[in-house]
Amino acid sequence: MVEEEAKSLHMELSEKGGVENNGFVQNEAFDDKEIDTSNQEEMPKTCTVDVDPAATEELVLRPYAGMPKEVLLKFSSQARYRVTREILFWIIIAAAAVLVCATITIIALSPKCLDWWQASPIYQIYPRSFKDSNMDGNGDLKGIQEKLDHITYLNVKTIWITSFYKSPLKDLGYGAEDFYDIDPMFGSMRDFENLLAAIHDRGLKVIMDLIPNHTSDKHQWFQLSRNRTGKYTDYYIWQDCAQAAGSVTPPNNWVSVFGNSSWQFDDVRKQCYFHQFGKEQPDLNFRNLAVQQEIHNIIKFWLEKGIDGFSFRAVKFLLEATHLRDEPQVNKSQNPGSITAYSQLYHDYTTTQVGMHDIIRSFRQTMNQFSSEPGRYRFMGSDGDENEDIEATMMYYGTSFVPEADFPFNLNLINMKNLSGNSIFEAVNLWMKNMPAGKWPNWAVGRPNAARISSQVGKEYVNVVNMLLLTLPGTPITYYGEEIGMENIVSENVSEEHINSDPFVVTFPEKSPMQWDGKVNAGFTEGNSSWLPVNSDYQSVNVEIQMSWSNSTLNLYRELTLLRNNELPIQRGWMCYIWNDSNVFVYVRELDGLDRAFMMVLNFGQESTIDLKAIVANLPSEALVRLSTNFSNAGKAVNTKLIKTEMGEGLVLEYKTTKPVHTMEAFQGNCFVAEKACYSSAFDLLYVNC
């Protein structure tokens, strides 16, 4: 009877989904033993017990670890498990949706990050004068590589190397003989590739010059063109010239930048070719599409090498009027036969012709093909209109739909006729008020064919000019040597040998060798002489000695670049003009959402005292001197009612405020921002809608 009840219970458990409990498993040692089934007496006898079926059912239907799928499915359909599972599922879905929305919102509200050409100053190098590595007296590419640590010491991330193409070096190398090769004076293509790799290994970028307007008369294209060879026949601008009594009459009155007629008779072709610059630099014919394609191929060649950008020079000269009419005279009463200077004509037919900007845009499009890789945007700069036509210069920015240059180079500070607080304000304001919305400004105070700061405005203003350069909004461009206050060499120091070897020595005294130390030839070369003499002040004005002086021009420059790199208001914030007079120029840099602001008080005249509190009502009564051209003043507190500056002194004042100047009605017309951004202290990030 008991056995029948047990069997009945077993069948009932099976029907209800009960399973045998295998919680105890035979030991492996037990498996190895042989069971003697013949000795039935030693086998344990089966005993029976009374089991309550209801209790057994409750025990079996409770979930347990390791249950098989059949049992798990039986329990998973129960409400208490199903609801919990669904709640967890929807929580995960909701969290994922919130995360996606938050990411999209942050991306949508985040301002565009500053690109590499915006975030760092640009350091311009004239390679022949930077560092000589092979003792021949000429700077070279290996010399630049040797001195890359100096660039990083300055906290600069971008190097701009002027022309080093193979060239006869007429006009200092701006007429290329071969756009695909390095001039032997500067090294080899392998030297360039090594320099490029070293630059990128340090996290730096490099820009190089390209002058597409003309070539050297030694260029293969010109040699083929003068012989009327195939497609090269019309690569240059040729016109018939009238000849009489051994003299040549040019087609019109056009004059070259260097003076005298723009037309030169060629004995081989028996025609005149056109040149905007020297007669050794014939202009290419950009109305020939094959010529345009040649320039695009050159751009691609160097971008494929790995350079990070181009500075396109002399682009306003790319096209000339095809009608060849005489250009109008500035002085209409002047005898037309006496016109020899470039300044005596209005250059209506030889500069900025219709179609010129289309060519520049095509350069931009070619460069964009190499900018798709993240972090590898290719920068494009261009010359502007050097006749101080600000509207013509701004056209080089292009539009938001059809971009051209990232910026045309700004020469306003270089072209100033005199130095004062008012003239600095006018130069800065001229650019900022005319710059198209959303574009990025740039500033330069030196270049290869302009006087150095020290020579142009005086040694006492070098530091304050560098302070201006590195605290204005936009990209500052420093010409080599300005960071230590180098001066032009004077003609008395130039030997007759130097003049005979290169007549441009006297014309461009700002190209003297970089002054590295107080040794012979200022550490520029270990050879007996340099291509230009070093300045006689090199023993006191050099990198090595200024690194050891806490109050040196070099260390101030370095502190200013650190400030620019580390402070958001100076990197990308608002700039508002506060005050300007004959002595001082005062402006503020601030960022929405940030309670710290910086005010620059720069003296470009004589000793001055100014009450800033009276000008800006919400200005705190005290401000901290964050940086000064006199390092001993750094860290001091000053009374904003009584700000005193000496001649050539500059102050960077830091203060707290809850009401930025750019929000004040009195300064609405005096404030500018290029890349607008607002700071959230709660999330420590930037956003745009503020």
PyMOL commands that set and color helices and strands:
alter all, ss='L'
color gray80, all
select helices_A, chain A and resi 2-15+28-32+40-42+53-60+69-76+79-109+116-119+127-129+141-146+148-153+170-173+189-201+220-226+230-234+289-305+315-317+336-338+342-344+356-368+390-397+421-434+453-457+459-471+491-493+496-501+504-507+509-511+520-523+543-547+553-566+568-572+612-615+631-633+661-663+665-670
alter helices_A, ss='H'
color red, helices_A
select strands_A, chain A and resi 122-125+158-161+165-166+178-182+205-210+238-239+242-244+247-249+263-266+271-274+309-312+379-382+407-408+442-444+475-479+574-580+584-590+596-603+608-610+622-628+637-639+643-645+650-656+671-672+678-680+685-687
alter strands_A, ss='S'
color yellow, strands_A
deselect
rebuild
show_as cartoon
